[in-house]
Amino acid sequence: MPKPSACPVCGSNKLTELFRVSSLFVSRQLIPGKATDRQKLCKTKIEQNWSGQYAGYYSCANCSFDFALPFQAADAELYSLIYYSEGHYPAIKWEFAITLNNIVSYIKKLSHQPKLIEIGAGNGSFLKLLLENTFSAEQIIATEYSEAGLKAIEGLGIRCFSRDLNNLTEQDIEDKFDIVCLFQVLEHMTDIHYFFEKLNHFTQTGARLYVSVPNYYHRRFFDRHGYYYDLPPVHVGRYNAKSLAALSEKHGWDILQHLVQTTTYSERVKKFLFSQFARWQHIFPSEKIKLKILKLFLRYTLYLLLFMVNIRVITGLRLSYLGTAQWFELERTK
């Protein structure tokens, strides 16, 4: 696998490899459990995306952007394979309430009815909040790749496209957007400069962009312990304030606010153990056992084993800046 020649954000050639993964490893992480036809198909799709069996993750010393090689995003077919039901989407995210409060404050300054687009809207959980707070369905447009998410959003009466902003046309969009929401989506994208060019085409000066991405330092922490949560070709980019500023300022957007999710030590440990339990519970399939005592015994035995094996990780999670997500508010200034 060749080393990349330049950082996709800033063009620097000061790059360091962080880790590499195989298609078999990634398919098992994305679709945990025993080998299934869906898991095998996932592996095949990944190899088609990579044109091989391995991919790497690199870091730029200049702007601190971390990215996958091949720097090639997953397609709609792979997303539908992974997120095959509405239950794969969380009902609420930390960033939803923060964004809603800031949107409400922002639209008070507008003299017209605002128009909003959410890109990669999942099952429409945030859009439901908007409909309950000042917005009508006619003011909103969404994009979403997965069939399950698309159906859920259309069920809200909101127009939804099964393609991203880069592929929308003026015939699709009637007016300029005042607000663009991008929750846990930017890390999936590779046409990042073209995305901002397209964003500028569909917005005006003063527009707001609300972005959430995984916490850069949270992911770097787990890299060091051999747990890779940013898996290509699903997560192909990893941002912090420095790298997002390097990208957005090139296209006339400035960061107004940057927040990192605040969580307690207990919450961080529980989230980690729950995620590991979900990946390994097929070894102790307690949910299939009818006898309650035996079911509980197997369940807590697995939790205990996971705790003991990961004691170094659990100790390290005491660091206060390891919340799962980070959030940005950006303004178009040019």
C-alpha positions in Angstrom: 0.0 0.0 0.0 1.7 3.3 -1.1 2.1 6.3 1.2 -0.1 9.2 0.4 1.7 12.1 -1.3 -0.2 15.0 0.4 -2.7 15.8 3.1 -6.3 16.2 1.6 -6.9 19.3 3.8 -3.7 21.4 3.5 -1.6 19.7 0.9 1.4 19.1 3.2 3.6 16.0 2.7 4.6 15.8 6.4 2.7 12.6 7.0 2.9 9.7 9.5 1.2 6.4 9.5 -1.0 5.8 12.6 -2.3 2.3 11.9 -3.5 -0.1 9.2 -6.5 -2.5 9.1 -7.7 -5.4 6.9 -11.0 -5.8 5.2 -11.7 -8.8 7.3 -11.1 -6.9 10.5 -13.3 -3.9 9.4 -16.2 -6.1 8.3 -16.2 -7.9 11.6 -16.2 -4.6 13.5 -19.0 -3.1 11.4 -21.1 -6.2 11.6 -20.1 -8.0 14.8 -20.9 -11.7 15.5 -20.4 -14.9 13.7 -19.7 -14.8 9.9 -22.9 -14.1 8.0 -23.7 -13.5 4.3 -24.1 -9.8 5.2 -20.7 -9.7 6.8 -19.1 -11.5 3.8 -20.8 -9.1 1.4 -19.5 -6.2 3.6 -16.0 -7.5 3.3 -16.3 -7.7 -0.5 -17.7 -4.2 -0.8 -14.8 -2.9 1.3 -12.2 -4.6 -0.9 -13.8 -3.1 -3.9 -13.6 0.3 -2.4 -9.9 -0.1 -1.5 -8.9 -2.1 -4.6 -7.2 -4.4 -2.1 -7.4 -6.0 1.4 -5.7 -3.3 3.5 -6.1 0.4 4.3 -4.1 2.7 6.5 -4.7 5.9 8.6 -2.2 8.8 8.4 -1.7 12.0 10.3 -0.6 15.4 8.9 2.0 17.2 11.0 1.0 20.6 9.5 -2.7 20.8 10.1 -3.2 17.7 12.3 -5.8 16.1 10.0 -5.9 12.3 10.2 -7.2 10.5 7.2 -7.6 7.1 5.5 -5.6 5.7 2.6 -7.3 5.0 0.2 -9.1 8.3 0.9 -12.2 6.9 -0.7 -15.7 7.2 1.0 -18.1 4.3 1.3 -21.0 4.2 -1.2 -24.8 4.1 -0.5 -24.9 0.3 -1.0 -22.4 -0.3 1.8 -24.2 2.1 4.2 -27.5 0.3 3.6 -25.7 -3.0 4.3 -24.4 -1.6 7.7 -27.4 0.5 8.7 -30.1 -1.8 7.5 -32.8 -0.8 10.0 -34.0 2.3 11.8 -32.9 0.8 15.1 -29.2 1.4 14.1 -29.7 5.2 14.6 -29.6 6.8 18.1 -32.8 8.6 19.1 -30.9 11.5 20.6 -27.4 12.9 20.4 -25.5 15.3 22.7 -25.2 17.8 19.9 -28.9 18.0 19.1 -29.9 20.2 22.1 -26.8 22.5 21.6 -27.6 23.0 17.9 -31.3 23.6 18.5 -30.6 26.3 21.1 -28.2 28.1 18.8 -30.5 27.8 15.8 -33.4 29.4 17.8 -31.1 32.3 18.8 -29.8 32.7 15.2 -33.2 32.8 13.5 -34.4 35.6 15.8 -32.0 37.8 13.9 -33.4 36.9 10.5 -36.1 39.0 8.7 -37.3 36.1 6.7 -38.5 32.5 7.2 -35.3 30.4 7.4 -34.5 27.4 5.3 -32.5 24.4 6.6 -30.9 21.3 5.2 -29.6 18.4 7.3 -27.0 16.3 5.4 -26.9 12.6 6.4 -30.0 13.0 8.5 -30.1 9.4 9.8 -33.7 8.5 10.8 -34.7 12.1 11.2 -34.3 12.4 15.0 -33.0 16.0 14.9 -35.6 16.9 12.3 -38.3 15.8 14.7 -37.0 18.3 17.2 -37.1 21.0 14.6 -40.7 20.3 13.8 -41.5 20.5 17.5 -39.6 23.8 17.8 -40.4 26.6 15.3 -39.8 24.8 12.0 -42.4 23.4 9.5 -41.7 20.6 7.1 -41.7 23.0 4.2 -38.7 24.8 5.6 -36.5 21.7 5.7 -34.7 19.5 3.2 -32.7 16.4 4.1 -30.3 13.9 2.5 -29.8 10.3 3.6 -28.2 7.3 2.0 -29.9 4.5 3.9 -33.3 3.2 2.8 -34.5 2.9 6.4 -33.5 6.5 7.2 -35.0 7.8 4.0 -38.4 6.2 4.7 -38.4 7.5 8.3 -37.7 11.1 7.1 -40.2 11.1 4.3 -42.7 9.8 6.9 -42.3 13.2 8.7 -43.4 15.0 5.5 -39.9 16.3 4.8 -38.4 16.1 1.3 -35.4 13.8 1.4 -32.8 13.0 -1.3 -30.9 9.7 -1.3 -27.7 11.5 -2.4 -25.4 14.0 -0.7 -25.1 17.8 -1.2 -22.4 17.4 -3.8 -24.9 15.8 -6.1 -27.9 18.2 -5.6 -28.8 20.6 -8.3 -30.5 24.0 -8.5 -33.6 22.1 -9.6 -33.6 20.2 -6.3 -33.0 23.4 -4.2 -35.5 26.3 -4.7 -33.9 28.9 -2.3 -30.6 29.5 -0.5 -30.1 27.8 2.8 -29.7 29.8 6.0 -28.7 26.8 8.1 -26.8 23.6 7.3 -26.5 20.7 9.8 -23.9 18.0 9.5 -24.0 15.6 12.5 -21.4 12.9 12.5 -21.1 13.1 8.7 -18.0 15.1 7.8 -15.7 12.2 8.9 -17.4 10.1 6.2 -16.6 12.5 3.3 -13.7 12.7 0.9 -14.8 15.4 -1.6 -14.3 17.9 1.3 -13.2 20.9 -0.8 -15.9 20.4 -3.4 -18.4 20.1 -0.5 -17.5 23.6 0.7 -17.7 25.0 -2.8 -21.2 23.4 -3.1 -22.1 24.8 0.3 -21.2 28.3 -0.9 -23.3 27.8 -3.9 -26.4 27.1 -1.8 -25.8 29.6 1.0 -25.2 33.3 1.4 -22.9 35.3 3.6 -24.0 35.0 7.3 -25.3 31.5 6.9 -24.6 29.0 9.7 -23.1 25.6 9.5 -23.4 23.2 12.5 -21.0 20.3 12.6 -20.4 17.5 15.0 -17.7 14.9 14.6 -16.1 12.3 16.8 -13.7 13.7 19.5 -10.2 13.7 17.9 -8.5 13.1 21.3 -11.0 10.3 22.2 -10.2 8.4 19.0 -6.4 9.0 19.4 -6.6 7.6 22.9 -8.2 4.4 21.7 -5.8 4.1 18.8 -2.9 3.8 21.3 -4.7 0.9 22.9 -5.4 -0.9 19.7 -9.1 -0.1 19.4 -9.8 1.6 16.1 -13.2 3.4 16.0 -12.4 5.4 12.9 -12.6 2.6 10.3 -12.3 3.2 6.6 -14.1 3.3 4.3 -16.8 4.5 6.7 -14.8 7.0 8.7 -12.2 8.4 6.4 -11.3 11.7 8.1 -10.6 12.8 11.7 -10.9 16.5 12.7 -10.0 18.8 15.5 -10.4 22.6 15.7 -7.1 23.2 13.9 -7.8 20.9 10.9 -11.4 22.1 10.5 -10.3 25.7 10.6 -7.6 24.9 7.9 -10.3 23.4 5.7 -13.2 25.8 6.3 -11.2 29.1 6.2 -10.0 28.3 2.7 -13.7 28.5 1.6 -14.8 31.6 3.6 -16.1 30.0 6.8 -15.0 30.9 10.3 -15.5 28.8 13.5 -17.6 30.7 16.0 -17.9 28.1 18.7 -16.2 24.8 19.5 -17.3 22.5 22.3 -16.2 19.0 23.4 -18.7 16.7 25.0 -18.5 16.6 28.8 -19.0 13.2 30.3 -18.2 11.7 33.7 -15.6 9.0 34.3 -18.4 6.5 35.0 -20.2 7.4 31.8 -17.0 6.9 29.7 -16.3 3.5 31.3 -19.8 2.3 30.9 -19.9 3.4 27.2 -16.6 1.6 26.5 -17.7 -1.7 28.3 -21.1 -1.6 26.6 -19.5 -1.3 23.2 -17.1 -4.1 23.9 -20.0 -6.3 25.3 -22.0 -5.7 22.1 -19.0 -7.0 20.0 -18.2 -10.0 22.2 -21.6 -11.2 23.5 -21.8 -13.9 20.7 -19.2 -15.8 22.8 -21.6 -15.9 25.7 -25.0 -15.7 24.0 -26.8 -14.9 27.2 -29.9 -13.5 25.5 -30.7 -16.9 24.0 -30.8 -18.6 27.4 -34.2 -18.9 29.1 -32.9 -19.6 32.7 -32.6 -16.1 34.2 -29.9 -17.0 36.7 -27.6 -18.5 34.1 -28.3 -15.6 31.7 -27.2 -13.1 34.3 -24.2 -15.2 35.3 -23.0 -15.3 31.7 -23.7 -11.6 31.1 -21.8 -10.4 34.2 -19.0 -12.9 33.6 -18.3 -11.3 30.2 -18.4 -7.8 31.7 -15.9 -8.9 34.4 -13.6 -10.4 31.8 -13.8 -7.3 29.6 -13.0 -5.1 32.6 -10.0 -7.2 33.6 -8.6 -7.4 30.1 -9.0 -3.6 29.6 -7.9 -2.3 32.9 -5.3 0.0 31.3 -7.9 1.5 29.0 -10.4 1.9 31.9 -7.7 3.6 34.0 -6.8 6.0 31.2 -10.5 7.0 30.7 -10.1 9.2 33.8 -8.8 11.9 31.5 -11.6 14.6 31.4 -11.2 15.5 27.7 -12.3 12.1 26.4 -15.9 12.7 25.7 -17.2 11.0 22.6 -18.1 14.0 20.3 -17.2 17.6 19.5 -19.3 20.3 18.1 -18.7 23.4 15.9 -20.7 26.4 14.9 -19.4 28.1 11.7 -20.4 31.3 9.9 -20.0 32.0 6.3 -18.0 35.3 6.2 -17.3 35.6 2.4 
